[in-house]
Amino acid sequence: MSVPQLDDEHRGEQILAVFDTAFGELLAADPAAFRVKFRKMAASAFAFYRGTAGLFYHDLTANDGFGSKRGGPFLDDRTSRVWIHGDLHAENFGTYMDATGRLIFNVNDFDEAYVGPFTWDLKRLSASLALIGYAKALSDDQITELVEVYAGAYRERVHALATGAKSDEVPPFTLDTAQGPLLDALRDARSLTRFGLLDSMTEIRDFERRFAPGGGSIELDAATRYKVLAAFDGYLETLPESSLTRPDSYRVKDVVGRRGIGIGSAGLPSYNILLEGNSDALENDVVIYIKQAQTPAVSRHVTDPAIRGYFQHEGHRTVISQRALQAHADPWLGWTELDGAGQLVAEVSPYAVDLNWGDIDDPEEIAGVVADLGRATATMHAAADDQSGESLVPFSTERAIDAAIAADEDGFAPLLVDFAHAYGARARADHQIFVDLFRNGRIPGL
């Protein structure tokens, strides 16, 4: 697959148009936050790629050589409408503690999750491998091998799940089963504590824990605090019964505002709420966040009204998608509304550690990690089907995907390899165009 040829000026106009669609309203409301976001994106081609899911899907559906609105190989009526992560790149993996108390390494950050073609996740991840490989000075042949490893591991795991493999034959990545950098991340997560998190965000005043001033927290006026607490009451109604076994766990101790300035959360108002937790002990307090959910990039290119109409709002969409894609999801995960906008609610977890690619440089070690990411991707796709409790995907995802790949086994890995090289080159070129647009003051509103 060759890179579609566009002159820099034309491509720059495309990038700005996509930015206006994806970020326009938020940028106008908080340009300072977007200056921070864009400087982070300017740091590397991979950082740019992370922040431009909207551009990726624009290209994937533009009939310009990267994809087709008519679908593509391995896509049929079923495999074109499965739960997908929506922003699956090599840094969206890490640790979390599941509802059973186990530390798991798996896919994280489900803000862009939706229903669409399963190959979109695989292509986005494969292109990210090309960018990481290039940044680590791997040859094109080595990058090809990495994508082939990813495709092979995904294929093997999907087939095992589709043919009825028992859960102990395809176990999750835990402290007992993970190896290499995945095990390192889990061990790092295990060394963290709830007390450490609380100590970094709170203080004890008059025998009670409260949020500490500073550190990015914003004191709320009475009217805003009232609105946030009303939204919190609505959130409680979205939790499963198993999460409400001790009602005192949800007693509110304090509320503060925060403003997101990261690559994915620039300009989004959010709030932290301090709760009692599962006992009266101060070290068991829990911090949750309420964050405005945004329209996922995928949804602008999936027009099925049955999918669009399934969700009350973007907060509901994010939570339902995560619960479908992630077995034993965060028991604090829920949704609510605030000022008419859908909100995502989840715990600020003390056990979250992202996969660190900075120290993964040996090609053999990289390949081992990539294989595990392929298995994790397959497990995620397989979790979200007729067994997930949601009616939107009423069939076995793993069996549908397994059958689609089986129809053209020899074409599966080459599809991802070709795309990875072509879109990796496109993203590197786009990064330079973006940097020039940004530093020359050509992004409207900044």
Secondary structure as GFF3:
##gff-version 3
##sequence-region A 1 446
A	DSSP	alpha_helix	8	29	.	.	.	ID=ss1
A	DSSP	alpha_helix	31	42	.	.	.	ID=ss2
A	DSSP	alpha_helix	45	50	.	.	.	ID=ss3
A	DSSP	alpha_helix	53	60	.	.	.	ID=ss4
A	DSSP	beta_strand	82	84	.	.	.	ID=ss5
A	DSSP	beta_strand	93	97	.	.	.	ID=ss6
A	DSSP	beta_strand	103	107	.	.	.	ID=ss7
A	DSSP	beta_strand	114	116	.	.	.	ID=ss8
A	DSSP	alpha_helix	118	135	.	.	.	ID=ss9
A	DSSP	alpha_helix	140	162	.	.	.	ID=ss10
A	DSSP	three_ten_helix	167	169	.	.	.	ID=ss11
A	DSSP	alpha_helix	180	191	.	.	.	ID=ss12
A	DSSP	alpha_helix	194	201	.	.	.	ID=ss13
A	DSSP	beta_strand	202	205	.	.	.	ID=ss14
A	DSSP	beta_strand	208	211	.	.	.	ID=ss15
A	DSSP	alpha_helix	222	236	.	.	.	ID=ss16
A	DSSP	three_ten_helix	241	244	.	.	.	ID=ss17
A	DSSP	three_ten_helix	247	250	.	.	.	ID=ss18
A	DSSP	beta_strand	252	259	.	.	.	ID=ss19
A	DSSP	beta_strand	269	275	.	.	.	ID=ss20
A	DSSP	three_ten_helix	282	284	.	.	.	ID=ss21
A	DSSP	beta_strand	286	292	.	.	.	ID=ss22
A	DSSP	three_ten_helix	297	301	.	.	.	ID=ss23
A	DSSP	alpha_helix	305	308	.	.	.	ID=ss24
A	DSSP	alpha_helix	314	325	.	.	.	ID=ss25
A	DSSP	beta_strand	334	338	.	.	.	ID=ss26
A	DSSP	beta_strand	341	347	.	.	.	ID=ss27
A	DSSP	three_ten_helix	357	359	.	.	.	ID=ss28
A	DSSP	alpha_helix	363	383	.	.	.	ID=ss29
A	DSSP	alpha_helix	397	406	.	.	.	ID=ss30
A	DSSP	alpha_helix	409	439	.	.	.	ID=ss31
###
